[in-house]
Amino acid sequence: MRSALGCAALGLLLLIVAGTFDAEPLYVTGAALVLLGAGAAAWIGLGAWGAQITRTIATLSVVEEEPLPIRIEVKRGRLPLPPGWIDEPLLPEPVRLPAGRTHARVRVDVTFGRRGRRTLPPPTLVLRDPFGLAQRVLTGAHSDDVTVLPRVLPVRATGGGGDGVSAYSRAALIAAAETEIDGLREHREGTPASRIHWPTVARGAGLMERKLISEADSRPLVVLDPRAPASQDALDASVRAAASLVVHFARKTGCGLVLPGDRRTVTIDPDLLAWPQAHVRLALIDETAGPALTAAQNRRGLV
């Protein structure tokens, strides 16, 4: 508004000079400048009064390279909108708005090429008169956070390995899980007699039972160690590979996932109910911490 007020002040000064020195030609120029400056300030100020700009995002998470629909809407206040434009960082260029509009709507599909969390600054509506004397900038109410998830790529097996676990192998793993001894512990009430470790009883060391490896330990386990990557692209590629392997194995037999900072394995069953949360965590991984490898101990499945 400074330019408009300056224009009006200059016109007022010319009117004072014209009245002081009886310079009639300055009356016309001074009056025109006063009207131009005051009119521009009033037009832009009243037109911006009550006007709003909002941004609506279809979802707060999106997979890499997939389109994210975004809608930007402008609504008038008490008066129709003056001329201006929508300044949105996600748009390739500002969208011009002609004078007299009551509302405007812009739709755009945005893609993100790299995983992580993106903070989108609020959109702005810039209203300016054609001479550039008065300007008002209206900002959206808030910024938006979008989580960009790593892509899940199809896993192609080579030769006879890597294509999941066959029915025969699966049965063998289950049988092994039912018989593989992981250690001994004190006998608990209700434990079947087949689990009692009779040699310990014969030695008079008390009643002990076999501690067996659970069936879950025979599932494949995906461990992601993001430390010391060659580059950011290499880290992103390893995260995509981990996500792809998790989905591949989980759909077949279920699998485990060990992420940096975890001391326990995240189990993802074939119904993939636990996958969305794990997917978000994969999107936010950096190279500062590594996994706790103790979670991979005593497992019979692939690691």
Secondary structure, DSSP 8 states (H G I E B T S, - for coil): -HHHHHHHHHHHHHHHHHHHHT-HHHHHHHHHHHHHHHHHHHHHHHHHTT-EEEEEES-SEEETTS-EEEEEEEE--SS-B-SEEEE-TTSSS-EEE-TTBSEEEEEEEE--SS-EEEEE---EEEEE-TTSS-EEEEE-S--EEEEEE--------BTTBSS---HHHHHHHHHHHHH-EEEEEE--TT--GGGB-HHHHHTTS--EEEEE--GGGGS-EEE---SS-SSHHHHHHHHHHHHHHHHHHHHHT-EEEE-TT-SS-EEE-TT-TTHHHHHHHHHT--SS----GGGGTT--S--
